[in-house]
Amino acid sequence: MQDRTTQAGQAAPARRRRLTAAQRRESILSAATEVFAAAGYRAAKMSDVAAKVGVSEPVVFQNFGTKDALFAAVLDRLASGIHAELEDVAGHHSPAAALLAHILNPASDRSHHAPGSHHALFAEAAVLVADPASGEPARRTARVVASHLADLVRSGQAEGGIRADIDPEAAAWLLLSVLSSRPLRAAAMPRPSSLEPAVAALALAALAVNKPVAARLT
């Protein structure tokens, strides 16, 4: 009798490893991040998330309950990711004022705001802050990111590169406003290649201590 594990002399395919509950949840979050970033919150479908993971749609609902809850979890994950990204970039740009200049520089930021990127997802969240269903997680994410930026401003003040007379929290929301509205300007602003650097330069000039703005944005 032929071995049950073989057919025509070939080994049977290995069984698919069963994921733990935590691994399954993380795989759904990763897929949902891509789907929401590419399609936007309103157009994204739970069936697309399920297909990307390779599970049935009810499995996604079993893990997160609703589309709103899944989007909220994605935004929480996004906020943590942006914090980690800031820390990573900080290792290449010191002092803090140089890191702020890098963050504001349109050239260094361009690829991050492409459709489907995580920064595009954050821009989507910025549009949804007034939405009754998804507004609270979007507002929470914005507050977390603003808190990280405020800490960065405080570091710059301690180093002497950022003005000591400005409120770090107010400065953080100024930075966040400039960054989150960048996709809007890219779509509607005339001469974005010249005007966007000028917008970034104005924001940096409001924070920096007597340093040439143009030099900091190159």
N, C-alpha and C positions, 0 to 999 in steps of 0.2 A: 504493500500500500504506500502511496506517495506521502511523504512528510507533509503534515498540514501547514507547516510554516513555509513551504516552498511550492512553487508552481512553475513548471517548465524549467526547473533548475535554478530559479531565482529566489532569493530570500524574501520573505514577506516584509512589507514596509514596517518600520518601527512605529509603535504606538505614540500618539501625540501626548506630550507631557501635560499632565493636568495642572492648571494654575491654581495657586492659593487664592483665597478671597481678596487679599491685598494686591496680589499681582493682577488679578482680573480687573479690579477697580482702577489700578494704574494704567492698564492697557486701554481701558475705556476712556480715561481722562486724556491720554495721549492722542487717541483717535479723535475725540471730541474737540480738542484744541485745534487740530488741523481742519476739521470740518467747519467749526465756527469761524476760524480765521479766514478760510477761503470763501465761505458763503455768506457770512454775517449771521447774527443771532436769529433774525426772523426767518430767513430763507433756509437755514440749516435744518436737516431732517434727522430724526433719531434713527431712521432706517439706514441712513448713510453712515452714521457712527457705528451701528451694529455690523454693517457690511465690511467696514474697514477693520474691525476687530476680528471678524469671522465668527460672530455669534448671532443668535436670533434677537430681534428687537425687544422682546420681553425681558431678556437678560439685562439689557441696558436699564430698563425701567426698574427691575428688581434691585439693581445696585444704587440707583439714584432717585427713583420715584417719579420725577417729572423733568421736563426739558429745562424749566427754570432752575431746578436744583442742580442739574448737571452743569448748566452755564455758570452758576454761582461757584461750583467746585472748580471749574476751569479757570475762573477769574482769580480765585484764591491761589491756585497753582501758579498762575501767571505772575501775581504779585511777588511770590517767593522767587520765581525765576528772574524777575527784573532785579531784585535785591542781589541775587547771586551774580548776575551779569555786571552790576555796578561794582561789586567787590572784585570781580575778575579784571575789569577794565582799570580799576584803581591800581592794580599791580603794574600797569604799564604807563600810567599818567600820574605823576606826582609833581607838585603838591595838589591839594584839592581844587584850587582854582584852575589848574590845567585840565583836571578831569571834567570840571563843569564846561570848559571850553570845548573839550572833545565831545561831550554829550550834546551840546548845542550845535556843533559843526554839521551842517547839512551833508557835507561830503561823507563823513563817517557814519551818518545816520541813514543814508539813502536806501541801502539794501534792506535795512530792518523794517522799513515802512512799505515794502512791496506787498501787493495783494497776497494774502495767505501767510504772511509773517506774523509772529507773536505781537509785534508792535502794531500791526494792522488790527489785531484783535483788541489791543488796548484802546486804539482809536475808536473801534466799534463800541467798546464799553463806555467811552466818554460820551457817545451820542445817546446811550441808553440810560443815563443817570436819572432822567425824569420818568422813566417807564415804571408803572405801578408794580409789575411783576419782577423785572430784573434790575430795577433801579438801585435797590439797596446793596446787592453784591457789587454792582458797578461803583457805587459811591464808596463802599468799604475798600475796594481795590485802589481807588484813587487816593484815599486817605493813607493807606499803607505806603504807596509809592511816594507820596508827598512827605511822609515821615522820614523815609530814607534820604530824600533829597535835602530835607532840612538838616539832617545830621551831617550831610556833606558840606552844606553851607557853614555850619558851625565849625567844622574842621578847617575850612578855608579862612574863617575869621580868626581862629586860634593861630593859624600860620601867618596871618597878616596879608593874605592875598585877596580876601573878600572884605568889603567895608564892614566896620564894626558897628555902624549906626543903623543897620537894616535889621528887620525882624526875620530870623531864619525861616519861620513858617510862611511868612508872606512871600519871601524870596522863592521858597519851594513851590508855592502855588503859581507864581509867575513862570517858573521854569516848566512846570507841568502843563500850564496853559499853552505855552509856546510849542511844546513837543506834541501834545495831543491834538492840536489844531493844524499840525503840519500837513496831514492828508487833505484837509479842506483847502489849504492854500495851494497845494500842488495841483488840485483839480480846478480851482477857480481863479487863481491869481495870475495876472499878466506878467510876463518876464520872470517866472519863478527862479530861473537860474541866477539872476542878479538880485532879485528882491528878497529871496529866502535867506541868503547870507546876511543881508542888511537887517532883517528882522532878528536873526540870531545875534548879530553884533550889538544891536540896541539892548537886548536882554542882558547880554554879558556886560555891557558898559554900565548898566544899572547896578551891577554887583561888584565889579572889579575895582581894585584900588589903583588908580592912576597908571594903568598899563595899556599899551597900544592894543586896541580892540582887533584890528585887522590881523596883527601878528598872532594873536591868540586863536584865531579861527583858521589858521593854516597848518 
